[in-house]
């Protein structure tokens, strides 16, 4: 195949089609289908052969391209982690879906998330539960995520800047706690 033709096809599917209104929706749907297939294939390891309907609905609804740098928007629906700055990444959609599913959340739940990052995991959680409290230690990331979540209408997510080691005692208890960050211990021990 001619490499100019291949580049043209790539640009059409990644840049032109999404800008025409339906492309990101199609890419997001494809991403969710890929995640569901991987969940089924990995069921001997995870104990899950499917995702809950609530998780599937949330993954289909949250627009991941808003949670990555603009220059990476065309790659937002690949089932892979992507850099978000400050040495951090947005988690792979498979991991976001599986971690969310394993929490077995209900619509009235209150969740604590340690490691806001770009806010993607918080948005997925917010589609399912009543309230999400998220803590981010990297100040610029936390501020950007708080603004992004607010601008996207996630009024049920509150972001705090700081170290999540001790949680968020004044808003406890929580129905679930999810740690989406790496700790210093994991880094130094190679976990």
N, CA and C atoms as an extended XYZ file, in Angstrom:
573
Properties=species:S:1:pos:R:3:atomname:S:1:resname:S:1:resid:I:1 pbc="F F F"
N         0.848       -1.176        0.000 N   UNK     1
C         0.000        0.000        0.000 CA  UNK     1
C         0.895        1.240        0.000 C   UNK     1
N         0.522        2.191       -0.792 N   UNK     2
C         1.231        3.452       -0.889 CA  UNK     2
C         1.206        4.155        0.470 C   UNK     2
N         2.367        4.622        0.926 N   UNK     3
C         2.401        5.220        2.270 CA  UNK     3
C         1.640        6.535        2.332 C   UNK     3
N         1.508        7.270        1.231 N   UNK     4
C         0.699        8.498        1.227 CA  UNK     4
C        -0.789        8.160        1.373 C   UNK     4
N        -1.195        7.073        0.719 N   UNK     5
C        -2.581        6.623        0.853 CA  UNK     5
C        -2.851        6.195        2.299 C   UNK     5
N        -1.927        5.440        2.877 N   UNK     6
C        -2.079        4.984        4.263 CA  UNK     6
C        -2.160        6.178        5.213 C   UNK     6
N        -1.319        7.188        4.990 N   UNK     7
C        -1.358        8.391        5.822 CA  UNK     7
C        -2.698        9.101        5.662 C   UNK     7
N        -3.198        9.162        4.425 N   UNK     8
C        -4.497        9.783        4.180 CA  UNK     8
C        -5.622        9.070        4.905 C   UNK     8
N        -5.615        7.741        4.867 N   UNK     9
C        -6.632        6.946        5.574 CA  UNK     9
C        -6.529        7.186        7.075 C   UNK     9
N        -5.301        7.181        7.592 N   UNK    10
C        -5.078        7.422        9.019 CA  UNK    10
C        -5.616        8.794        9.425 C   UNK    10
N        -5.271        9.819        8.655 N   UNK    11
C        -5.739       11.165        8.979 CA  UNK    11
C        -7.251       11.277        8.883 C   UNK    11
N        -7.853       10.595        7.930 N   UNK    12
C        -9.309       10.635        7.798 CA  UNK    12
C        -9.971       10.048        9.042 C   UNK    12
N        -9.536        8.867        9.456 N   UNK    13
C       -10.171        8.207       10.598 CA  UNK    13
C        -9.842        8.865       11.927 C   UNK    13
N        -8.668        9.463       12.021 N   UNK    14
C        -8.264       10.050       13.301 CA  UNK    14
C        -8.544       11.537       13.436 C   UNK    14
N        -8.610       12.255       12.324 N   UNK    15
C        -8.767       13.710       12.404 CA  UNK    15
C       -10.036       14.221       11.745 C   UNK    15
N       -10.266       13.835       10.498 N   UNK    16
C       -11.402       14.367        9.756 CA  UNK    16
C       -12.710       13.800       10.274 C   UNK    16
N       -12.810       12.473       10.368 N   UNK    17
C       -14.052       11.840       10.803 CA  UNK    17
C       -14.495       12.320       12.185 C   UNK    17
N       -13.600       12.340       13.201 N   UNK    18
C       -14.039       12.846       14.502 CA  UNK    18
C       -14.512       14.294       14.452 C   UNK    18
N       -13.873       15.122       13.630 N   UNK    19
C       -14.263       16.531       13.578 CA  UNK    19
C       -15.618       16.725       12.899 C   UNK    19
N       -16.109       15.705       12.219 N   UNK    20
C       -17.409       15.799       11.551 CA  UNK    20
C       -18.556       15.444       12.490 C   UNK    20
N       -18.269       15.189       13.747 N   UNK    21
C       -19.344       15.028       14.720 CA  UNK    21
C       -19.559       13.623       15.231 C   UNK    21
N       -19.415       12.603       14.422 N   UNK    22
C       -19.730       11.252       14.880 CA  UNK    22
C       -18.528       10.367       15.064 C   UNK    22
N       -17.367       10.818       14.626 N   UNK    23
C       -16.181        9.980       14.659 CA  UNK    23
C       -15.752        9.563       16.044 C   UNK    23
N       -15.717       10.500       16.977 N   UNK    24
C       -15.320       10.140       18.329 CA  UNK    24
C       -16.324        9.163       18.935 C   UNK    24
N       -17.607        9.340       18.626 N   UNK    25
C       -18.614        8.402       19.133 CA  UNK    25
C       -18.348        6.998       18.610 C   UNK    25
N       -18.018        6.894       17.329 N   UNK    26
C       -17.725        5.594       16.728 CA  UNK    26
C       -16.451        4.997       17.334 C   UNK    26
N       -15.429        5.815       17.486 N   UNK    27
C       -14.180        5.328       18.075 CA  UNK    27
C       -14.385        4.878       19.521 C   UNK    27
N       -15.195        5.639       20.273 N   UNK    28
C       -15.476        5.267       21.670 CA  UNK    28
C       -16.237        3.945       21.725 C   UNK    28
N       -17.223        3.763       20.859 N   UNK    29
C       -17.976        2.507       20.802 CA  UNK    29
C       -17.036        1.341       20.490 C   UNK    29
N       -16.134        1.534       19.536 N   UNK    30
C       -15.167        0.485       19.194 CA  UNK    30
C       -14.255        0.172       20.377 C   UNK    30
N       -13.841        1.221       21.103 N   UNK    31
C       -12.988        1.025       22.275 CA  UNK    31
C       -13.704        0.176       23.314 C   UNK    31
N       -14.970        0.489       23.575 N   UNK    32
C       -15.737       -0.263       24.580 CA  UNK    32
C       -15.899       -1.716       24.143 C   UNK    32
N       -16.135       -1.954       22.872 N   UNK    33
C       -16.249       -3.334       22.376 CA  UNK    33
C       -14.937       -4.084       22.546 C   UNK    33
N       -13.809       -3.414       22.281 N   UNK    34
C       -12.500       -4.035       22.471 CA  UNK    34
C       -12.257       -4.351       23.947 C   UNK    34
N       -12.618       -3.425       24.814 N   UNK    35
C       -12.457       -3.646       26.251 CA  UNK    35
C       -13.298       -4.846       26.692 C   UNK    35
N       -14.540       -4.921       26.240 N   UNK    36
C       -15.401       -6.042       26.607 CA  UNK    36
C       -14.812       -7.364       26.129 C   UNK    36
N       -14.239       -7.388       24.927 N   UNK    37
C       -13.617       -8.606       24.407 CA  UNK    37
C       -12.415       -9.006       25.257 C   UNK    37
N       -11.620       -8.025       25.674 N   UNK    38
C       -10.460       -8.320       26.514 CA  UNK    38
C       -10.874       -8.786       27.904 C   UNK    38
N       -11.954       -8.233       28.427 N   UNK    39
C       -12.473       -8.690       29.724 CA  UNK    39
C       -12.846      -10.168       29.630 C   UNK    39
N       -13.563      -10.529       28.573 N   UNK    40
C       -13.968      -11.928       28.376 CA  UNK    40
C       -12.747      -12.830       28.235 C   UNK    40
N       -11.749      -12.389       27.475 N   UNK    41
C       -10.552      -13.197       27.253 CA  UNK    41
C        -9.708      -13.360       28.511 C   UNK    41
N        -9.753      -12.372       29.392 N   UNK    42
C        -8.926      -12.422       30.604 CA  UNK    42
C        -9.695      -12.927       31.824 C   UNK    42
N       -10.888      -13.456       31.626 N   UNK    43
C       -11.718      -13.877       32.762 CA  UNK    43
C       -11.050      -14.903       33.684 C   UNK    43
N       -10.196      -15.805       33.193 N   UNK    44
C        -9.540      -16.721       34.138 CA  UNK    44
C        -8.665      -16.002       35.163 C   UNK    44
N        -8.212      -14.805       34.819 N   UNK    45
C        -7.327      -14.050       35.710 CA  UNK    45
C        -8.089      -13.047       36.574 C   UNK    45
N        -9.134      -12.461       36.016 N   UNK    46
C        -9.857      -11.398       36.728 CA  UNK    46
C       -11.093      -11.888       37.461 C   UNK    46
N       -11.609      -13.059       37.066 N   UNK    47
C       -12.853      -13.550       37.653 CA  UNK    47
C       -14.079      -12.877       37.052 C   UNK    47
N       -13.881      -12.064       36.023 N   UNK    48
C       -14.973      -11.354       35.357 CA  UNK    48
C       -14.990      -11.770       33.893 C   UNK    48
N       -16.158      -12.210       33.407 N   UNK    49
C       -16.241      -12.507       31.977 CA  UNK    49
C       -17.030      -11.438       31.238 C   UNK    49
N       -17.592      -10.510       31.993 N   UNK    50
C       -18.300       -9.387       31.396 CA  UNK    50
C       -18.286       -8.224       32.386 C   UNK    50
N       -18.565       -7.048       31.877 N   UNK    51
C       -18.679       -5.855       32.718 CA  UNK    51
C       -20.134       -5.634       33.079 C   UNK    51
N       -20.377       -4.983       34.199 N   UNK    52
C       -21.745       -4.657       34.579 CA  UNK    52
C       -22.325       -3.664       33.563 C   UNK    52
N       -23.639       -3.683       33.384 N   UNK    53
C       -24.268       -2.723       32.468 CA  UNK    53
C       -23.937       -1.273       32.833 C   UNK    53
N       -23.827       -0.968       34.121 N   UNK    54
C       -23.515        0.410       34.538 CA  UNK    54
C       -22.126        0.829       34.077 C   UNK    54
N       -21.153       -0.070       34.160 N   UNK    55
C       -19.791        0.249       33.729 CA  UNK    55
C       -19.749        0.414       32.213 C   UNK    55
N       -20.421       -0.465       31.493 N   UNK    56
C       -20.456       -0.355       30.032 CA  UNK    56
C       -21.074        0.980       29.616 C   UNK    56
N       -22.174        1.339       30.243 N   UNK    57
C       -22.844        2.611       29.929 CA  UNK    57
C       -21.925        3.792       30.214 C   UNK    57
N       -21.244        3.764       31.360 N   UNK    58
C       -20.328        4.857       31.716 CA  UNK    58
C       -19.177        4.959       30.731 C   UNK    58
N       -18.598        3.826       30.353 N   UNK    59
C       -17.477        3.838       29.407 CA  UNK    59
C       -17.922        4.350       28.039 C   UNK    59
N       -19.150        4.045       27.652 N   UNK    60
C       -19.676        4.534       26.369 CA  UNK    60
C       -19.960        6.033       26.407 C   UNK    60
N       -20.256        6.546       27.587 N   UNK    61
C       -20.664        7.952       27.707 CA  UNK    61
C       -19.494        8.919       27.901 C   UNK    61
N       -18.505        8.537       28.708 N   UNK    62
C       -17.414        9.463       29.033 CA  UNK    62
C       -16.509        9.651       27.817 C   UNK    62
N       -16.350       10.878       27.418 N   UNK    63
C       -15.585       11.237       26.227 CA  UNK    63
C       -14.105       11.374       26.581 C   UNK    63
N       -13.363       10.294       26.392 N   UNK    64
C       -11.964       10.222       26.814 CA  UNK    64
C       -11.101       11.285       26.135 C   UNK    64
N       -11.473       11.728       24.945 N   UNK    65
C       -10.643       12.709       24.242 CA  UNK    65
C       -10.570       14.040       24.987 C   UNK    65
N       -11.490       14.299       25.907 N   UNK    66
C       -11.418       15.514       26.721 CA  UNK    66
C       -10.394       15.401       27.850 C   UNK    66
N        -9.929       14.182       28.118 N   UNK    67
C        -9.058       13.932       29.261 CA  UNK    67
C        -7.603       13.690       28.876 C   UNK    67
N        -7.290       13.890       27.606 N   UNK    68
C        -5.912       13.764       27.142 CA  UNK    68
C        -5.496       15.097       26.528 C   UNK    68
N        -4.195       15.346       26.402 N   UNK    69
C        -3.764       16.575       25.735 CA  UNK    69
C        -4.353       16.645       24.317 C   UNK    69
N        -4.661       17.847       23.879 N   UNK    70
C        -5.295       18.050       22.571 CA  UNK    70
C        -4.544       17.340       21.453 C   UNK    70
N        -3.236       17.382       21.497 N   UNK    71
C        -2.442       16.770       20.426 CA  UNK    71
C        -2.553       15.247       20.420 C   UNK    71
N        -3.114       14.656       21.479 N   UNK    72
C        -3.303       13.198       21.539 CA  UNK    72
C        -4.762       12.780       21.371 C   UNK    72
N        -5.647       13.738       21.124 N   UNK    73
C        -7.081       13.427       21.035 CA  UNK    73
C        -7.374       12.340       20.009 C   UNK    73
N        -6.635       12.333       18.904 N   UNK    74
C        -6.889       11.334       17.873 CA  UNK    74
C        -6.558        9.919       18.344 C   UNK    74
N        -5.792        9.793       19.432 N   UNK    75
C        -5.415        8.481       19.969 CA  UNK    75
C        -6.197        8.118       21.232 C   UNK    75
N        -7.109        8.982       21.641 N   UNK    76
C        -7.791        8.825       22.927 CA  UNK    76
C        -8.552        7.515       23.058 C   UNK    76
N        -9.028        6.960       21.966 N   UNK    77
C        -9.854        5.759       22.059 CA  UNK    77
C        -9.104        4.480       21.739 C   UNK    77
N        -7.776        4.575       21.713 N   UNK    78
C        -6.980        3.358       21.674 CA  UNK    78
C        -7.004        2.766       23.074 C   UNK    78
N        -7.002        1.469       23.165 N   UNK    79
C        -7.036        0.807       24.472 CA  UNK    79
C        -5.625        0.729       25.036 C   UNK    79
N        -5.127        1.904       25.396 N   UNK    80
C        -3.773        1.993       25.930 CA  UNK    80
C        -3.635        3.242       26.791 C   UNK    80
N        -2.681        3.231       27.713 N   UNK    81
C        -2.431        4.451       28.485 CA  UNK    81
C        -1.801        5.499       27.570 C   UNK    81
N        -2.004        6.765       27.925 N   UNK    82
C        -1.425        7.868       27.160 CA  UNK    82
C        -0.838        8.881       28.137 C   UNK    82
N         0.227        9.586       27.735 N   UNK    83
C         0.811       10.595       28.629 CA  UNK    83
C        -0.115       11.795       28.808 C   UNK    83
N        -0.151       12.314       30.042 N   UNK    84
C        -0.963       13.498       30.326 CA  UNK    84
C        -0.116       14.624       30.915 C   UNK    84
N         1.193       14.431       30.921 N   UNK    85
C         2.105       15.443       31.452 CA  UNK    85
C         2.557       15.114       32.861 C   UNK    85
N         3.614       15.784       33.276 N   UNK    86
C         4.155       15.652       34.638 CA  UNK    86
C         4.564       14.213       34.949 C   UNK    86
N         4.945       13.462       33.911 N   UNK    87
C         5.375       12.084       34.096 CA  UNK    87
C         4.237       11.120       34.401 C   UNK    87
N         3.005       11.523       34.158 N   UNK    88
C         1.827       10.714       34.480 CA  UNK    88
C         1.125       10.254       33.206 C   UNK    88
N         0.259        9.258       33.364 N   UNK    89
C        -0.520        8.765       32.231 CA  UNK    89
C        -1.994        8.656       32.605 C   UNK    89
N        -2.835        8.687       31.585 N   UNK    90
C        -4.236        8.319       31.740 CA  UNK    90
C        -4.251        6.805       31.579 C   UNK    90
N        -4.943        6.113       32.462 N   UNK    91
C        -4.925        4.657       32.449 CA  UNK    91
C        -5.569        4.080       31.203 C   UNK    91
N        -5.130        2.886       30.865 N   UNK    92
C        -5.707        2.130       29.757 CA  UNK    92
C        -7.195        1.910       30.036 C   UNK    92
N        -8.068        2.098       29.041 N   UNK    93
C        -9.500        1.900       29.256 CA  UNK    93
C        -9.855        0.537       29.864 C   UNK    93
N        -9.151       -0.508       29.471 N   UNK    94
C        -9.391       -1.834       30.058 CA  UNK    94
C        -9.222       -1.793       31.571 C   UNK    94
N        -8.187       -1.139       32.041 N   UNK    95
C        -7.905       -1.067       33.482 CA  UNK    95
C        -8.965       -0.221       34.178 C   UNK    95
N        -9.343        0.903       33.580 N   UNK    96
C       -10.387        1.762       34.157 CA  UNK    96
C       -11.685        0.964       34.302 C   UNK    96
N       -12.062        0.266       33.247 N   UNK    97
C       -13.307       -0.514       33.260 CA  UNK    97
C       -13.254       -1.634       34.293 C   UNK    97
N       -12.155       -2.375       34.319 N   UNK    98
C       -12.038       -3.506       35.245 CA  UNK    98
C       -12.012       -3.039       36.700 C   UNK    98
N       -11.224       -2.009       36.993 N   UNK    99
C       -11.158       -1.505       38.368 CA  UNK    99
C       -12.527       -0.996       38.820 C   UNK    99
N       -13.219       -0.300       37.924 N   UNK   100
C       -14.550        0.213       38.259 CA  UNK   100
C       -15.519       -0.939       38.499 C   UNK   100
N       -15.479       -1.935       37.644 N   UNK   101
C       -16.378       -3.083       37.756 CA  UNK   101
C       -16.136       -3.856       39.051 C   UNK   101
N       -14.881       -4.031       39.417 N   UNK   102
C       -14.546       -4.788       40.627 CA  UNK   102
C       -15.063       -4.114       41.900 C   UNK   102
N       -15.322       -2.806       41.839 N   UNK   103
C       -15.868       -2.098       43.005 CA  UNK   103
C       -17.334       -2.450       43.275 C   UNK   103
N       -18.038       -2.989       42.272 N   UNK   104
C       -19.450       -3.357       42.394 CA  UNK   104
C       -20.275       -2.197       42.957 C   UNK   104
N       -20.192       -1.081       42.281 N   UNK   105
C       -20.816        0.164       42.734 CA  UNK   105
C       -22.321        0.177       42.531 C   UNK   105
N       -22.984        0.966       43.397 N   UNK   106
C       -24.425        1.224       43.276 CA  UNK   106
C       -24.615        2.728       43.102 C   UNK   106
N       -25.751        3.122       42.566 N   UNK   107
C       -25.957        4.530       42.220 CA  UNK   107
C       -25.910        5.494       43.408 C   UNK   107
N       -26.182        5.059       44.605 N   UNK   108
C       -26.144        5.949       45.755 CA  UNK   108
C       -24.806        5.990       46.466 C   UNK   108
N       -23.795        5.301       45.954 N   UNK   109
C       -22.502        5.184       46.636 CA  UNK   109
C       -21.697        6.478       46.626 C   UNK   109
N       -20.778        6.548       47.592 N   UNK   110
C       -19.804        7.632       47.707 CA  UNK   110
C       -18.421        6.990       47.605 C   UNK   110
N       -17.613        7.473       46.658 N   UNK   111
C       -16.320        6.846       46.363 CA  UNK   111
C       -15.184        7.818       46.592 C   UNK   111
N       -14.087        7.303       47.156 N   UNK   112
C       -12.842        8.051       47.289 CA  UNK   112
C       -11.872        7.510       46.250 C   UNK   112
N       -11.310        8.425       45.458 N   UNK   113
C       -10.287        8.059       44.477 CA  UNK   113
C        -8.980        8.726       44.881 C   UNK   113
N        -7.919        7.936       44.961 N   UNK   114
C        -6.588        8.465       45.238 CA  UNK   114
C        -5.840        8.493       43.912 C   UNK   114
N        -5.553        9.693       43.421 N   UNK   115
C        -4.856        9.863       42.148 CA  UNK   115
C        -5.798       10.310       41.047 C   UNK   115
N        -6.150       11.576       41.024 N   UNK   116
C        -7.099       12.107       40.051 CA  UNK   116
C        -6.563       12.059       38.627 C   UNK   116
N        -5.277       12.367       38.462 N   UNK   117
C        -4.707       12.428       37.118 CA  UNK   117
C        -5.456       13.442       36.273 C   UNK   117
N        -5.913       13.028       35.110 N   UNK   118
C        -6.649       13.935       34.217 CA  UNK   118
C        -8.127       14.013       34.568 C   UNK   118
N        -8.598       13.108       35.439 N   UNK   119
C       -10.000       13.098       35.837 CA  UNK   119
C       -10.844       12.046       35.142 C   UNK   119
N       -10.257       11.260       34.238 N   UNK   120
C       -11.023       10.281       33.468 CA  UNK   120
C       -11.682        9.227       34.358 C   UNK   120
N       -10.911        8.624       35.244 N   UNK   121
C       -11.482        7.605       36.136 CA  UNK   121
C       -12.589        8.212       36.995 C   UNK   121
N       -12.380        9.424       37.494 N   UNK   122
C       -13.402       10.097       38.305 CA  UNK   122
C       -14.681       10.302       37.506 C   UNK   122
N       -14.548       10.664       36.231 N   UNK   123
C       -15.732       10.863       35.381 CA  UNK   123
C       -16.485        9.553       35.181 C   UNK   123
N       -15.759        8.468       34.949 N   UNK   124
C       -16.406        7.157       34.790 CA  UNK   124
C       -17.146        6.792       36.070 C   UNK   124
N       -16.505        6.984       37.208 N   UNK   125
C       -17.148        6.707       38.494 CA  UNK   125
C       -18.385        7.581       38.682 C   UNK   125
N       -18.261        8.861       38.324 N   UNK   126
C       -19.351        9.825       38.522 CA  UNK   126
C       -20.592        9.485       37.706 C   UNK   126
N       -20.422        8.749       36.638 N   UNK   127
C       -21.565        8.315       35.826 CA  UNK   127
C       -22.367        7.224       36.535 C   UNK   127
N       -21.760        6.600       37.542 N   UNK   128
C       -22.386        5.456       38.211 CA  UNK   128
C       -22.868        5.798       39.620 C   UNK   128
N       -22.092        6.583       40.356 N   UNK   129
C       -22.352        6.797       41.779 CA  UNK   129
C       -22.871        8.200       42.075 C   UNK   129
N       -23.278        8.390       43.328 N   UNK   130
C       -23.802        9.684       43.763 CA  UNK   130
C       -22.704       10.741       43.861 C   UNK   130
N       -21.547       10.364       44.443 N   UNK   131
C       -20.487       11.356       44.627 CA  UNK   131
C       -19.110       10.707       44.600 C   UNK   131
N       -18.153       11.481       44.065 N   UNK   132
C       -16.760       11.047       43.967 CA  UNK   132
C       -15.893       12.127       44.607 C   UNK   132
N       -15.021       11.709       45.504 N   UNK   133
C       -14.034       12.589       46.125 CA  UNK   133
C       -12.676       12.101       45.646 C   UNK   133
N       -11.928       12.969       44.957 N   UNK   134
C       -10.680       12.560       44.332 CA  UNK   134
C        -9.540       13.452       44.801 C   UNK   134
N        -8.416       12.828       45.115 N   UNK   135
C        -7.248       13.556       45.627 CA  UNK   135
C        -6.097       13.407       44.636 C   UNK   135
N        -5.474       14.538       44.295 N   UNK   136
C        -4.323       14.544       43.374 CA  UNK   136
C        -3.167       15.285       44.020 C   UNK   136
N        -1.995       14.649       44.036 N   UNK   137
C        -0.823       15.242       44.670 CA  UNK   137
C        -0.091       16.230       43.759 C   UNK   137
N        -0.207       16.078       42.441 N   UNK   138
C         0.468       16.976       41.505 CA  UNK   138
C        -0.470       18.152       41.223 C   UNK   138
N        -0.114       19.300       41.794 N   UNK   139
C        -1.011       20.451       41.785 CA  UNK   139
C        -1.539       20.852       40.402 C   UNK   139
N        -0.675       21.009       39.388 N   UNK   140
C        -1.223       21.414       38.083 CA  UNK   140
C        -2.221       20.392       37.518 C   UNK   140
N        -1.939       19.109       37.695 N   UNK   141
C        -2.872       18.075       37.228 CA  UNK   141
C        -4.200       18.167       37.966 C   UNK   141
N        -4.134       18.323       39.266 N   UNK   142
C        -5.346       18.407       40.074 CA  UNK   142
C        -6.201       19.606       39.702 C   UNK   142
N        -5.552       20.758       39.504 N   UNK   143
C        -6.294       21.967       39.125 CA  UNK   143
C        -6.929       21.807       37.746 C   UNK   143
N        -6.158       21.265       36.798 N   UNK   144
C        -6.693       21.050       35.448 CA  UNK   144
C        -7.860       20.058       35.476 C   UNK   144
N        -7.711       18.983       36.231 N   UNK   145
C        -8.768       17.973       36.308 CA  UNK   145
C       -10.032       18.554       36.930 C   UNK   145
N        -9.879       19.332       37.998 N   UNK   146
C       -11.049       19.946       38.648 CA  UNK   146
C       -11.790       20.856       37.674 C   UNK   146
N       -11.042       21.677       36.941 N   UNK   147
C       -11.661       22.582       35.959 CA  UNK   147
C       -12.330       21.788       34.838 C   UNK   147
N       -11.645       20.754       34.356 N   UNK   148
C       -12.179       19.936       33.266 CA  UNK   148
C       -13.476       19.254       33.687 C   UNK   148
N       -13.458       18.630       34.849 N   UNK   149
C       -14.646       17.925       35.329 CA  UNK   149
C       -15.822       18.882       35.505 C   UNK   149
N       -15.536       20.054       36.049 N   UNK   150
C       -16.596       21.056       36.228 CA  UNK   150
C       -17.152       21.501       34.881 C   UNK   150
N       -16.260       21.778       33.923 N   UNK   151
C       -16.708       22.251       32.608 CA  UNK   151
C       -17.499       21.188       31.851 C   UNK   151
N       -17.248       19.917       32.153 N   UNK   152
C       -17.971       18.829       31.502 CA  UNK   152
C       -19.263       18.464       32.245 C   UNK   152
N       -19.551       19.181       33.327 N   UNK   153
C       -20.812       18.981       34.035 CA  UNK   153
C       -20.788       17.938       35.126 C   UNK   153
N       -19.608       17.541       35.579 N   UNK   154
C       -19.516       16.553       36.652 CA  UNK   154
C       -19.559       17.251       38.008 C   UNK   154
N       -20.752       17.701       38.391 N   UNK   155
C       -20.945       18.393       39.657 CA  UNK   155
C       -20.881       17.476       40.865 C   UNK   155
N       -20.870       16.181       40.628 N   UNK   156
C       -20.804       15.229       41.738 CA  UNK   156
C       -19.379       14.737       41.999 C   UNK   156
N       -18.381       15.453       41.445 N   UNK   157
C       -16.973       15.131       41.697 CA  UNK   157
C       -16.324       16.318       42.378 C   UNK   157
N       -15.649       16.042       43.483 N   UNK   158
C       -14.881       17.081       44.172 CA  UNK   158
C       -13.423       16.654       44.169 C   UNK   158
N       -12.544       17.572       43.749 N   UNK   159
C       -11.119       17.290       43.668 CA  UNK   159
C       -10.393       18.081       44.741 C   UNK   159
N        -9.499       17.399       45.442 N   UNK   160
C        -8.664       18.030       46.468 CA  UNK   160
C        -7.209       17.876       46.042 C   UNK   160
N        -6.430       18.932       46.267 N   UNK   161
C        -4.993       18.871       46.007 CA  UNK   161
C        -4.303       18.428       47.280 C   UNK   161
N        -3.420       17.445       47.152 N   UNK   162
C        -2.676       16.982       48.313 CA  UNK   162
C        -2.327       15.510       48.215 C   UNK   162
N        -1.718       15.030       49.278 N   UNK   163
C        -1.300       13.638       49.387 CA  UNK   163
C        -2.487       12.807       49.882 C   UNK   163
N        -2.831       11.774       49.159 N   UNK   164
C        -3.979       10.947       49.521 CA  UNK   164
C        -3.687        9.855       50.528 C   UNK   164
N        -2.487        9.850       51.083 N   UNK   165
C        -2.084        8.774       52.001 CA  UNK   165
C        -3.075        8.588       53.159 C   UNK   165
N        -3.577        9.682       53.708 N   UNK   166
C        -4.493        9.597       54.849 CA  UNK   166
C        -5.962        9.711       54.440 C   UNK   166
N        -6.218        9.695       53.147 N   UNK   167
C        -7.594        9.761       52.685 CA  UNK   167
C        -8.170       11.159       52.797 C   UNK   167
N        -9.474       11.203       53.065 N   UNK   168
C       -10.203       12.469       53.163 CA  UNK   168
C       -11.152       12.307       54.345 C   UNK   168
N       -10.616       12.371       55.577 N   UNK   169
C       -11.384       12.008       56.778 CA  UNK   169
C       -12.697       12.768       56.958 C   UNK   169
N       -12.731       14.055       56.603 N   UNK   170
C       -13.949       14.830       56.849 CA  UNK   170
C       -15.101       14.460       55.922 C   UNK   170
N       -14.839       13.678       54.885 N   UNK   171
C       -15.922       13.233       54.003 CA  UNK   171
C       -16.196       11.735       54.143 C   UNK   171
N       -15.435       11.072       54.991 N   UNK   172
C       -15.619        9.633       55.231 CA  UNK   172
C       -16.914        9.419       56.016 C   UNK   172
N       -17.465        8.235       55.999 N   UNK   173
C       -16.977        7.007       55.371 CA  UNK   173
C       -17.346        6.948       53.893 C   UNK   173
N       -16.665        6.038       53.188 N   UNK   174
C       -16.900        5.830       51.771 CA  UNK   174
C       -17.412        4.411       51.544 C   UNK   174
N       -18.183        4.256       50.496 N   UNK   175
C       -18.655        2.927       50.125 CA  UNK   175
C       -17.582        2.156       49.380 C   UNK   175
N       -16.657        2.890       48.753 N   UNK   176
C       -15.557        2.265       48.012 CA  UNK   176
C       -14.394        3.241       47.938 C   UNK   176
N       -13.192        2.674       47.883 N   UNK   177
C       -11.974        3.472       47.715 CA  UNK   177
C       -11.187        2.840       46.578 C   UNK   177
N       -10.755        3.680       45.647 N   UNK   178
C        -9.976        3.200       44.510 CA  UNK   178
C        -8.670        3.972       44.468 C   UNK   178
N        -7.560        3.252       44.334 N   UNK   179
C        -6.246        3.872       44.258 CA  UNK   179
C        -5.780        3.758       42.812 C   UNK   179
N        -5.700        4.896       42.144 N   UNK   180
C        -5.321        4.915       40.732 CA  UNK   180
C        -3.950        5.544       40.549 C   UNK   180
N        -3.178        5.610       41.617 N   UNK   181
C        -1.853        6.214       41.592 CA  UNK   181
C        -0.828        5.194       42.065 C   UNK   181
N         0.406        5.432       41.712 N   UNK   182
C         1.498        4.590       42.178 CA  UNK   182
C         2.093        5.229       43.423 C   UNK   182
N         2.360        4.417       44.418 N   UNK   183
C         2.954        4.931       45.649 CA  UNK   183
C         4.473        4.883       45.558 C   UNK   183
N         5.139        5.651       46.411 N   UNK   184
C         6.599        5.613       46.460 CA  UNK   184
C         7.080        4.203       46.762 C   UNK   184
N         6.370        3.473       47.603 N   UNK   185
C         6.760        2.103       47.959 CA  UNK   185
C         6.746        1.212       46.718 C   UNK   185
N         5.726        1.349       45.881 N   UNK   186
C         5.653        0.540       44.660 CA  UNK   186
C         6.785        0.886       43.718 C   UNK   186
N         7.139        2.161       43.663 N   UNK   187
C         8.224        2.578       42.767 CA  UNK   187
C         9.559        2.044       43.257 C   UNK   187
N         9.842        2.162       44.553 N   UNK   188
C        11.148        1.753       45.067 CA  UNK   188
C        11.301        0.238       45.171 C   UNK   188
N        10.212       -0.489       45.290 N   UNK   189
C        10.313       -1.951       45.396 CA  UNK   189
C        10.093       -2.654       44.068 C   UNK   189
N         9.717       -1.888       43.043 N   UNK   190
C         9.517       -2.481       41.728 CA  UNK   190
C         8.172       -3.136       41.565 C   UNK   190
N         7.211       -2.860       42.446 N   UNK   191
C         5.879       -3.452       42.317 CA  UNK   191
C         5.100       -2.800       41.206 C   UNK   191
